[in-house]
Amino acid sequence: MFKVLDTCARYRLGEIDAKQAIEKLKLKSVNSSEIDLKNIVSNYCSVFTPNENIKF
């Protein structure tokens, strides 16, 4: 759980990009564009965000 929250926080702060976040979260992304990668990470991280007002 900590690793997921840490990865989502680092992504949101811009320390890592969507591709790195996908790899760290071990999500599938078959030949996805940058926009698709961002959507995958945003949707995944929004599940773990306690405050629904935070946008990824």
N, C-alpha and C positions, 0 to 999 in steps of 0.2 A: 504494500500500500504506500509506504514512504517513497519508494522508487517512482511510482506513478505520479504522485503529487509533486515530487521534486522535478521530474521531467516536464510535467505540465507547467509548473511555475517557471522553469528555465526557458521553456518555449515562449511563454507569455511575455517574459522580460526581454526576449530577443537574444538570449545567450546561445541558443541553439536554433537551427532552422527546422522546418517541417520534416525534411528528410531524416535528419538526425533524431528527431522525436519519434518518428515512425519506427526507426531501428531500435531505439531504446525501449519503446513500448511493445516491441515485437508484434506490430500490426502488419497486415498484408496490404501491399500496394503494388499491383502488377502494372508496370508501365504507366503510372498515373502522372498527370501534369502537376505543376506546382500548386495550382488552385485546388485540384483534387486532394493533394497531400495535406494542404492547410485545412480543408473541410474535414478530412478524416481525423486529424489531430484535434481540431476544434470540437467536433462531435464527441469524440472519446473523452477528452478532458472535461467537457461540460458535465458529464455524468458524475465526476469526482469533485466538482466544485460545490462547496456548501452554500455559497451565495449565488443565487440565480441571476443577479444583476451583472456579474462579471462576464464580459464577452472575450472570447479568445480570438 
